[in-house]
Amino acid sequence: MENNTTKEQKIKKFGITLDGEKYKFLEYRYDRLEDAISYAEKYFEKENTIKYQKQLKESKSIVKKRNLSSYLDTFENNIKIIIIVLLSIITLLMLKQTFVSPSYAICVTSVSGVPNPPLYCQGDFTGESTVSEMYENGWKLITNVGTSVPTWLFEK
């Protein structure tokens, strides 16, 4: 029971006082000093265990809160990244519609002097057509060149 600590050191450590003929620890009174010291040791051991368990519970709670906070921060950051990516995609699609390079077709005919001659086209549109059909399909005439071989350059 003595360990390496003397009775005097334990009396100071636990705050045991002599009250008349009785030894007093907290609100308890003991006839023998050994009983007061024994109870004080058990009390502090129990108190330290309770404090330790309380601290352990609090630290686990803090860890859980930090983990949840970290998870929420990560989740929030991921949502921000997804939003940025989606906005970037939408912006690129809008820019593509705004800055789409035009399509071109160069068309020639072997017939001259006819109002709507058959055309033979190459480029983004390849095939046979007429000037009227090109207009109907959304093509715009950029230039009409060539006298010996009439040539049209269309843009869409």
Phi and psi in degrees as GROMACS dihedral restraints (atoms count N, CA, C in turn):
[ dihedral_restraints ]
;  ai    aj    ak    al  type     phi  dphi    fc
    3     4     5     6     1   -70.3    20    10
    4     5     6     7     1   -36.2    20    10
    6     7     8     9     1    53.4    20    10
    7     8     9    10     1  -142.9    20    10
    9    10    11    12     1   -98.8    20    10
   10    11    12    13     1     0.7    20    10
   12    13    14    15     1   -98.9    20    10
   13    14    15    16     1   132.3    20    10
   15    16    17    18     1   -78.3    20    10
   16    17    18    19     1   166.3    20    10
   18    19    20    21     1   -61.9    20    10
   19    20    21    22     1   -38.5    20    10
   21    22    23    24     1   -63.6    20    10
   22    23    24    25     1   -40.5    20    10
   24    25    26    27     1   -65.6    20    10
   25    26    27    28     1   -39.4    20    10
   27    28    29    30     1   -67.5    20    10
   28    29    30    31     1   -37.5    20    10
   30    31    32    33     1   -60.3    20    10
   31    32    33    34     1   -44.0    20    10
   33    34    35    36     1   -67.7    20    10
   34    35    36    37     1   -45.7    20    10
   36    37    38    39     1   -58.8    20    10
   37    38    39    40     1   -43.5    20    10
   39    40    41    42     1   -94.7    20    10
   40    41    42    43     1    -6.6    20    10
   42    43    44    45     1    72.2    20    10
   43    44    45    46     1    34.7    20    10
   45    46    47    48     1   -79.7    20    10
   46    47    48    49     1   133.1    20    10
   48    49    50    51     1  -122.3    20    10
   49    50    51    52     1   160.9    20    10
   51    52    53    54     1  -100.5    20    10
   52    53    54    55     1   119.6    20    10
   54    55    56    57     1  -116.5    20    10
   55    56    57    58     1    93.1    20    10
   57    58    59    60     1    70.4    20    10
   58    59    60    61     1  -118.8    20    10
   60    61    62    63     1   -99.5    20    10
   61    62    63    64     1     1.4    20    10
   63    64    65    66     1  -110.9    20    10
   64    65    66    67     1   151.1    20    10
   66    67    68    69     1   -95.9    20    10
   67    68    69    70     1   133.9    20    10
   69    70    71    72     1  -115.8    20    10
   70    71    72    73     1   128.9    20    10
   72    73    74    75     1  -129.9    20    10
   73    74    75    76     1   120.9    20    10
   75    76    77    78     1    54.6    20    10
   76    77    78    79     1  -125.0    20    10
   78    79    80    81     1   -97.6    20    10
   79    80    81    82     1     5.4    20    10
   81    82    83    84     1   -97.5    20    10
   82    83    84    85     1   147.3    20    10
   84    85    86    87     1  -121.6    20    10
   85    86    87    88     1   138.6    20    10
   87    88    89    90     1  -129.5    20    10
   88    89    90    91     1   144.8    20    10
   90    91    92    93     1   -74.0    20    10
   91    92    93    94     1   -35.4    20    10
   93    94    95    96     1  -112.8    20    10
   94    95    96    97     1   143.0    20    10
   96    97    98    99     1   -63.6    20    10
   97    98    99   100     1   -38.8    20    10
   99   100   101   102     1   -60.4    20    10
  100   101   102   103     1   -36.9    20    10
  102   103   104   105     1   -68.2    20    10
  103   104   105   106     1   -41.1    20    10
  105   106   107   108     1   -63.8    20    10
  106   107   108   109     1   -43.5    20    10
  108   109   110   111     1   -65.5    20    10
  109   110   111   112     1   -43.2    20    10
  111   112   113   114     1   -61.0    20    10
  112   113   114   115     1   -46.3    20    10
  114   115   116   117     1   -64.7    20    10
  115   116   117   118     1   -41.7    20    10
  117   118   119   120     1   -61.6    20    10
  118   119   120   121     1   -42.2    20    10
  120   121   122   123     1   -62.0    20    10
  121   122   123   124     1   -45.1    20    10
  123   124   125   126     1   -64.4    20    10
  124   125   126   127     1   -41.3    20    10
  126   127   128   129     1   -60.9    20    10
  127   128   129   130     1   -49.6    20    10
  129   130   131   132     1   -67.9    20    10
  130   131   132   133     1   -34.1    20    10
  132   133   134   135     1   -63.5    20    10
  133   134   135   136     1   -44.5    20    10
  135   136   137   138     1   -65.4    20    10
  136   137   138   139     1   -45.0    20    10
  138   139   140   141     1   -61.3    20    10
  139   140   141   142     1   -43.1    20    10
  141   142   143   144     1   -64.6    20    10
  142   143   144   145     1   -38.0    20    10
  144   145   146   147     1   -64.4    20    10
  145   146   147   148     1   -45.2    20    10
  147   148   149   150     1   -63.0    20    10
  148   149   150   151     1   -45.1    20    10
  150   151   152   153     1   -61.4    20    10
  151   152   153   154     1   -43.7    20    10
  153   154   155   156     1   -61.0    20    10
  154   155   156   157     1   -47.0    20    10
  156   157   158   159     1   -62.8    20    10
  157   158   159   160     1   -38.7    20    10
  159   160   161   162     1   -65.6    20    10
  160   161   162   163     1   -44.6    20    10
  162   163   164   165     1   -63.7    20    10
  163   164   165   166     1   -40.7    20    10
  165   166   167   168     1   -62.2    20    10
  166   167   168   169     1   -45.1    20    10
  168   169   170   171     1   -62.2    20    10
  169   170   171   172     1   -43.9    20    10
  171   172   173   174     1   -63.7    20    10
  172   173   174   175     1   -42.3    20    10
  174   175   176   177     1   -67.0    20    10
  175   176   177   178     1   -37.3    20    10
  177   178   179   180     1   -63.0    20    10
  178   179   180   181     1   -40.6    20    10
  180   181   182   183     1   -63.3    20    10
  181   182   183   184     1   -41.6    20    10
  183   184   185   186     1   -63.6    20    10
  184   185   186   187     1   -43.1    20    10
  186   187   188   189     1   -62.1    20    10
  187   188   189   190     1   -43.8    20    10
  189   190   191   192     1   -60.4    20    10
  190   191   192   193     1   -44.5    20    10
  192   193   194   195     1   -62.8    20    10
  193   194   195   196     1   -41.8    20    10
  195   196   197   198     1   -64.7    20    10
  196   197   198   199     1   -42.7    20    10
  198   199   200   201     1   -63.0    20    10
  199   200   201   202     1   -43.4    20    10
  201   202   203   204     1   -64.2    20    10
  202   203   204   205     1   -43.5    20    10
  204   205   206   207     1   -61.4    20    10
  205   206   207   208     1   -43.4    20    10
  207   208   209   210     1   -62.8    20    10
  208   209   210   211     1   -42.9    20    10
  210   211   212   213     1   -61.6    20    10
  211   212   213   214     1   -45.8    20    10
  213   214   215   216     1   -64.7    20    10
  214   215   216   217     1   -39.6    20    10
  216   217   218   219     1   -61.3    20    10
  217   218   219   220     1   -45.0    20    10
  219   220   221   222     1   -63.2    20    10
  220   221   222   223     1   -44.7    20    10
  222   223   224   225     1   -60.6    20    10
  223   224   225   226     1   -46.1    20    10
  225   226   227   228     1   -62.1    20    10
  226   227   228   229     1   -42.0    20    10
  228   229   230   231     1   -64.3    20    10
  229   230   231   232     1   -40.0    20    10
  231   232   233   234     1   -63.6    20    10
  232   233   234   235     1   -40.4    20    10
  234   235   236   237     1   -63.0    20    10
  235   236   237   238     1   -42.3    20    10
  237   238   239   240     1   -61.2    20    10
  238   239   240   241     1   -42.8    20    10
  240   241   242   243     1   -62.8    20    10
  241   242   243   244     1   -44.3    20    10
  243   244   245   246     1   -60.5    20    10
  244   245   246   247     1   -43.2    20    10
  246   247   248   249     1   -63.4    20    10
  247   248   249   250     1   -43.2    20    10
  249   250   251   252     1   -62.0    20    10
  250   251   252   253     1   -44.1    20    10
  252   253   254   255     1   -62.2    20    10
  253   254   255   256     1   -45.7    20    10
  255   256   257   258     1   -62.7    20    10
  256   257   258   259     1   -42.8    20    10
  258   259   260   261     1   -63.1    20    10
  259   260   261   262     1   -37.6    20    10
  261   262   263   264     1   -63.8    20    10
  262   263   264   265     1   -43.3    20    10
  264   265   266   267     1   -63.0    20    10
  265   266   267   268     1   -44.5    20    10
  267   268   269   270     1   -62.1    20    10
  268   269   270   271     1   -42.9    20    10
  270   271   272   273     1   -62.0    20    10
  271   272   273   274     1   -44.2    20    10
  273   274   275   276     1   -62.6    20    10
  274   275   276   277     1   -40.7    20    10
  276   277   278   279     1   -64.3    20    10
  277   278   279   280     1   -40.3    20    10
  279   280   281   282     1   -66.8    20    10
  280   281   282   283     1   -40.6    20    10
  282   283   284   285     1   -65.0    20    10
  283   284   285   286     1   -38.2    20    10
  285   286   287   288     1   -61.3    20    10
  286   287   288   289     1   -41.3    20    10
  288   289   290   291     1   -67.4    20    10
  289   290   291   292     1   -34.3    20    10
  291   292   293   294     1   -76.6    20    10
  292   293   294   295     1   -41.3    20    10
  294   295   296   297     1  -113.9    20    10
  295   296   297   298     1    31.7    20    10
  297   298   299   300     1   -66.3    20    10
  298   299   300   301     1   131.0    20    10
  300   301   302   303     1   -69.2    20    10
  301   302   303   304     1   138.3    20    10
  303   304   305   306     1   -69.4    20    10
  304   305   306   307     1   157.8    20    10
  306   307   308   309     1   -93.1    20    10
  307   308   309   310     1   146.4    20    10
  309   310   311   312     1  -127.6    20    10
  310   311   312   313     1   148.2    20    10
  312   313   314   315     1  -141.1    20    10
  313   314   315   316     1   132.4    20    10
  315   316   317   318     1  -108.3    20    10
  316   317   318   319     1   129.1    20    10
  318   319   320   321     1  -125.2    20    10
  319   320   321   322     1   143.1    20    10
  321   322   323   324     1  -129.6    20    10
  322   323   324   325     1   160.4    20    10
  324   325   326   327     1  -138.7    20    10
  325   326   327   328     1   153.6    20    10
  327   328   329   330     1   -97.5    20    10
  328   329   330   331     1    -2.5    20    10
  330   331   332   333     1  -109.1    20    10
  331   332   333   334     1   130.2    20    10
  333   334   335   336     1  -118.6    20    10
  334   335   336   337     1   153.8    20    10
  336   337   338   339     1    82.1    20    10
  337   338   339   340     1     4.0    20    10
  339   340   341   342     1  -100.7    20    10
  340   341   342   343     1   136.6    20    10
  342   343   344   345     1   -59.6    20    10
  343   344   345   346     1   -40.3    20    10
  345   346   347   348     1  -132.4    20    10
  346   347   348   349     1    71.0    20    10
  348   349   350   351     1   -73.5    20    10
  349   350   351   352     1   157.8    20    10
  351   352   353   354     1   -68.3    20    10
  352   353   354   355     1   137.7    20    10
  354   355   356   357     1  -113.5    20    10
  355   356   357   358     1   147.8    20    10
  357   358   359   360     1  -118.7    20    10
  358   359   360   361     1   112.9    20    10
  360   361   362   363     1  -111.2    20    10
  361   362   363   364     1   150.6    20    10
  363   364   365   366     1  -136.0    20    10
  364   365   366   367     1   156.5    20    10
  366   367   368   369     1   119.6    20    10
  367   368   369   370     1  -139.1    20    10
  369   370   371   372     1   -70.1    20    10
  370   371   372   373     1   -16.2    20    10
  372   373   374   375     1  -126.5    20    10
  373   374   375   376     1   122.7    20    10
  375   376   377   378     1  -120.9    20    10
  376   377   378   379     1   127.2    20    10
  378   379   380   381     1   148.9    20    10
  379   380   381   382     1  -168.9    20    10
  381   382   383   384     1   -99.7    20    10
  382   383   384   385     1   144.9    20    10
  384   385   386   387     1  -161.9    20    10
  385   386   387   388     1  -174.9    20    10
  387   388   389   390     1  -127.9    20    10
  388   389   390   391     1   167.1    20    10
  390   391   392   393     1   -59.1    20    10
  391   392   393   394     1   -43.8    20    10
  393   394   395   396     1   -60.2    20    10
  394   395   396   397     1   -45.1    20    10
  396   397   398   399     1   -64.0    20    10
  397   398   399   400     1   -36.8    20    10
  399   400   401   402     1   -62.1    20    10
  400   401   402   403     1   -43.6    20    10
  402   403   404   405     1   -63.0    20    10
  403   404   405   406     1   -43.5    20    10
  405   406   407   408     1   -62.2    20    10
  406   407   408   409     1   -30.8    20    10
  408   409   410   411     1   -91.4    20    10
  409   410   411   412     1    14.2    20    10
  411   412   413   414     1    90.2    20    10
  412   413   414   415     1     7.4    20    10
  414   415   416   417     1   -83.8    20    10
  415   416   417   418     1   144.0    20    10
  417   418   419   420     1  -114.9    20    10
  418   419   420   421     1   138.6    20    10
  420   421   422   423     1   -78.2    20    10
  421   422   423   424     1   122.8    20    10
  423   424   425   426     1   -90.0    20    10
  424   425   426   427     1   -48.8    20    10
  426   427   428   429     1  -153.1    20    10
  427   428   429   430     1   153.8    20    10
  429   430   431   432     1  -123.7    20    10
  430   431   432   433     1   107.8    20    10
  432   433   434   435     1  -124.6    20    10
  433   434   435   436     1   170.5    20    10
  435   436   437   438     1    88.1    20    10
  436   437   438   439     1   126.8    20    10
  438   439   440   441     1  -105.1    20    10
  439   440   441   442     1   -43.1    20    10
  441   442   443   444     1   -75.0    20    10
  442   443   444   445     1   -38.2    20    10
  444   445   446   447     1  -124.0    20    10
  445   446   447   448     1   100.6    20    10
  447   448   449   450     1   -58.2    20    10
  448   449   450   451     1   131.2    20    10
  450   451   452   453     1  -132.6    20    10
  451   452   453   454     1   136.5    20    10
  453   454   455   456     1  -121.0    20    10
  454   455   456   457     1   138.6    20    10
  456   457   458   459     1  -113.1    20    10
  457   458   459   460     1   118.1    20    10
  459   460   461   462     1  -109.1    20    10
  460   461   462   463     1   153.0    20    10
  462   463   464   465     1  -132.3    20    10
  463   464   465   466     1   145.4    20    10
